[in-house]
Amino acid sequence: MREPRAASARMVPLDHLAVIEANGADAVDFLQGQLTQDVKKLGDADARLAGYCTAKGRMLASAVIWRPRVADGEVPRVLAMVDASLAESLRKRLSMYVLRAKVTLSVAPLRVAGVWGGGDASALHAVEGTPSAEAWSRTELPNGTWIAAPSAQGGPRWWWIGSAEQMQQLGEVLPSSADVDLIHAWRAADIVEGLPWIVSATQDLFVPQMINFELVGGVSFTKGCYPGQEVVARSHYLGKLKRRMFAGRLAQAADADALVGADIFQEGEEQPCGRIVNAARDGGGLAVLYECSLGAAGGPAPLHAGSPTGPAIVAVPLPYALPESTSPA
């Protein structure tokens, strides 16, 4: 995976991400009953992954969520960064269940950018204040919200969230480019970290464990009920999972967006054994996250994307271990 490695920080707009805001006295309690994450335990400097599921436990969205600090007398707020392709439909669906709760849901007028820190966090010398580089920590600075993204490889990186005006001001002090290759480099970095994003093409396909969502901190098994909780808990405590998510690379260039949600096949088999979860251009090929059966992942036959004769998928290691009971042979 190729990414900026200059000594100074660099910013790239991430317009494929949007932010949903829940605002009101019942905002925390409402989302506590809807998401896989324990919203009530989010601290002032925290951000966490969360999922939103159907009653059958299939994920309709993945999100990075946080609770901005509010002053006395102000109503609570919860923000959720999601893929822009499903932001409005997600807002509408959640709004159906508000009923008498004192909460308003909206797609916030906020922009999202990715910031690479170069060699280390001190590279942000031009930024007013220094954000924490510890994964999933959140720092509120005058120029916006900084959430440290997982970055086991390379230097630190952050999701930055703020207004369009703040983004313009930040772009004046940090090298900034909307180059498509840089955007793909950011998405490829998420893939290297084994961090899945649900998009419109993959809604209602995966139980959280099928895309390792609990392994990246997206599921609390100690909180109360939420849609699909019984299925998710059963898979965790009772079920022996037969499907998991893996990372791979396609040597052939292909349309990354068109490939997301596509079936994958074992060579010589006509029936699919899994799906592409996320894809991003990486040099001359593609970095992918793919969900498939453990038997296919551990089998001798090569896997192919899109068709039994499509581009071959070469497996690459994830930065975290799969549970032994679910690892392929």
N, C-alpha and C positions, 0 to 999 in steps of 0.2 A: 504494500500500500504506500503510495507516494503522497506526501503532505508537506506543507511549508515547514522548513526547518531553519529559517533565517533567525539571526540573533534577536531581532525585534519582533514584536507581536504583529499579527496580521488578522484582519477581519473579513468575513465573507457573509453577505446577506443570505439568510435561510428562509426564503419566502414559501418553501414547502411546509413550514410549520406555522401554526396559529395558536392563539391563546384564548381559552374560554374562561370567563370570570363568573364566579358565584358570589353574590353580594347580598347580605342580609343577616338578621339575627339568627336564623336557623341554617346558615350556609354550611357550617361545619357538620352539624347533626345530619343534614340532608345528604351530603356527600359521603358521610360515614356509612350510611345505609345503602349506598349505590356502588361504591368502589371496592376493589380488592385490598386497598391499602388502609392502614389505620390513620385516618385523617386527624383524629383527635390528638395523636401523639407527635404530630409534626411540630418541631421547635422553631424558634425565631430564625435560626440559621440553617434550617434543613430544607432539602428538596428530596422527593422520593418518586419512584415509579409507581404507577397505579394502573389497574385495568378496569374496564367496564364490560360486563358480560351479559349475555342473555340468561333466561331462566335455566337453559340447558348447559350453562357454563362456557359457551362459546364467546370469544372476545369480540366486542364491537369497537373497542378503542383501546389504545395504550396511551399513557400520558405521563409527563413529568409534572408533579403537583407541588405546590407550596402555599404557605399561609403567611401573607405579609403581616408585619406587626402593625397593630392599630392602636391609636391613642384612646384614652378613656373617653367614652361617649360615642366613639365611632363604631359602626357595625362591622362584624367580621367579614373577611374576604378570603376566598380560596381561588387560586389560579391554576389552570391546567394547560400545559403546552401539548398540543396534539398535531397530528398530520392535518394540513389544511384541507385535504380532500374530503375529510369527514367532519370538520368542525361544526358547520351549520346543522347538518343532520343530527349530530350528537347533541347539540344544544336543544334542538327541537324534541328529541326523544327524552332527554332528561327533564325538560319542562313539562312533559306529560305527567310526571310523577310528583310534581311539586305540591299539588293539591292546596292544602291550607298552610303549608310551611312558608315562613317569612324569608323567602330567598328569590332573587332575580338572577336569571342566567343570560349571559350575552357573550358574543364574540368580541373581545376587547380590541380597541384600536391600538394595538401594540405590534411592534416589529420584533423579529427574532434574527439574531446573527450568530455566527460561530466565530470564536476568537481563538487562534493558536498563540500560545505564549512563547514560541521559539524554544530556546534551551531551558528556560525556567521562568517562574512567575515574575522575577525581577525584570523581565523583558518589557513589562508593561510600565516602563518608566514614564511614558507620556500620559498615562491615565491618572486621573485624580483619585487616589486611594488604591489599595492593593487587594484584589479579591483572593479569597482562600483557594488554594489549588487542590484541597482534599476532595476526593470524589463525593458528589452529592451534597457538598456544602454550598450554602447560598450566602452571598454577600450583597447587601444593599448599599450602593454608592450613589452619589449625586447624579451620575450619568446613566444609571439604570440598574437592573438586577443582573447579577452574575451567578450562574450555577455551574459549578465545576463538573464537567463530564468525565466519565471513566476514561483513563488514558494510561493503560499499562505499558503501551509502547510509544516512544517519542516523548515530546515535552507536554506540558499541561495544556488543556483546552477548556473553554467555557462556552455554555450557551449564554448569550447576552440578550436581555429583553428590555425594551424601552419604547418610547414614542418615536415617531418618524423624525421629529426635531432632534431628539437625543442621538438617534442613529447618525444623522447628518453631522452633528457635532463630534461624535466619536470618530467618524470617518475622516475628520479633519486632522486628528492627532494619531490615528493608526492607519497604516497602509490598508486600503480597502479595495476589493474587486468583486464584481458579480460574475466573474469568469465561471462558465459552466464546469470546467475541469476542477476548479477549487470547490465548488458545491459538491461535486461527486466525490472529491477527496474527503470532505467532511463526512458524507454518508458512508463512504468506505471505512472511515475510522470507527463509526458506530458498529459496522459489521465486524471489524477486527475485534472489537470489545464484546462481541456476542450480544449486542443490544438490539432487540427486535422492535420494529415500529409497525403497528397495525395501520393499514391504509384502506381506502375504499375497496380496493380489489381483493383484500384479504379479510374483510369483516365476516364474522359468523363462521369462521373455518376452524379456529384452534381453541382448545381448552388451554389455559395458561401454561400448564406443565409441558404441553406439546411444543412450545417455543421457549422453554427454559425460563419462563417469566418469574417463577419463584426463586430461581438460582441467581437472578440479578436484582433481588430485593423487591419485586413488584407485588408480592402477595403476603398478607399477614394471616397467619393461621390461628391467631388468638383474639381477633376482633369479633364483633357481632356479625349478624346476617347481612347479606347483600345478594343481589340477583345472581344465581348460579353457584352460591356458596356451598351448597350441599354436594354438588358435582365436583367442585374443585377440591373440597376437603376429602371426599371419598377417594379421589385420585391420589391424594397425598398420603392418606393414612392406610387405605385398604388396597388400592389398585396397584398392580404391577404394570407400569407404563410400557407400552409397546411402541411408542413413537416419541421422538425427541427432535430437537433442532441442532443442526450442525453448520459449520462454516466451510466454505469452499471457494474455488476460483475457476472461472471459465477462461481458457486461453484465447478463445475466439471472441472478437468484438461482437456485441449484440446490443439491441435496444433495451437498456436496463429497465425503463419504466414498463415496457410491454411485457417483460419477462416476469415481473412481480405477480404472484398468484398463479403462474403457469405450473402445470404438472411436471413432475420429474419421473423418469422411467429407469428401470434396470435394463441394461443392454440385452436385447433379445426378448424382452417382455412387452406385451401389448397393453397391460393394465398399469396405470400409474401407481407409484409407491410413495408419493409425497408431493410437496409443492414448494415453490420458491417463496420465501417470506419477504426478503428484501434484496435488492441488487444495486450496485453502483459501479460505474466505470473506474477501473484501477489500472493505469498505464494503458497497455494495449488490450487488456482483457476486462473481465468483470469479477468483482468480489460479490459473493452471495451468502445469504443465510438461507438454509433450506430445511424444511421439516419432512421427515420420512420415517418409515418403519425401521426398527432397530435391526431387523434381519437384513433389510436392503442396505443399510448403512455399513453393516459389518460384513457383507457378503463379498465374494470374489468378483462379481460382475460390475463393470463400471456403471456409474449413474450418468444420465443425460438429461438436459434441460429442454422442456418443450415437446419432445417426441423421443421415441426409442433411438432415433438416429441424430438427435440434436447435439448441441455442444456438450462435450464431456465435462463433468464436474470433478475437479481434483480436490479432495478433502484437505483442509488445513486445520491446525489445532485451535480450539477455543481457549480463551484466557482463564477459564474456570473448568473444574472437573464435573463430569456428569456423575450422579450417584452410581455406585457399582452395580446396583440391581438393575439399572437401566442402560448401562453402557453396552455398545455393540460388541460382539465377540471379536 
